[in-house]
Amino acid sequence: MEHSRTDATTPGGLVGGYIRLMDRLSGATAYLAAALFIAGVVVVCQMVFVRYILEQSTSWQTEFTVFSVTAAMLLGSPYVLMTGGQVAVTVLPDMLSGWPRRLMRLTASLVGLGFCAALAYASWVYVAEAWHGEWTTGSVWNPPLWPALLPMAVGITLLTLQYVAEILRGEE
C-alpha cells in the first residue's frame, strides 16, 4: 500500500474529509518522528565524542536519546498504520475472501482501536499526573517527566484516530 492511495480510494463528504485530515496529520507526525530519530542519532554521536575523545562524563545524552527515539516510534505509528507498514500475519485472512475476510479484518481493526483508545486515555491521565505532580525523571539531568510522556499520549491518540480512518476507508 502506498501513501497515494488516499486520493484514489477516499470517499467524499465528511467521511472523506476526516480520512484526508487524518492522513495529513499522520504524514506530518511522520516527519516529526524522523526529526526526533535523527536528533537521537546525533546526540548519541555527540555522547560518544564527549566520552571517548574528550574523556568527559555525560549527563543528559542517554536520557534524551531514549526519549527522542521512543517519541519517534510513537509519533510515527499512525503513518505506519496508514501505509500498511506494520508487520502482520495474514495467513488466515489471505485464505478467505468476501465477507469472511472483511469481517476478520474489521474485527482485528476494532480490537486494535479499542486497545489504542484505552491506552490513549491512560496516557493522557499519566501526562496530567506528571504535570500536576511536577514529576521529574530522578536522573542526574532530572528534567520534568511530562514532556517525555506527551509524545506517548499524542502518538497513541493519533493512532486511535487513524484506526477510525482506516475502518472508514474500508479497504482490504
Order of alpha helices (4+ residues) and beta strands (2+ residues): alpha-alpha-alpha-alpha-alpha-alpha
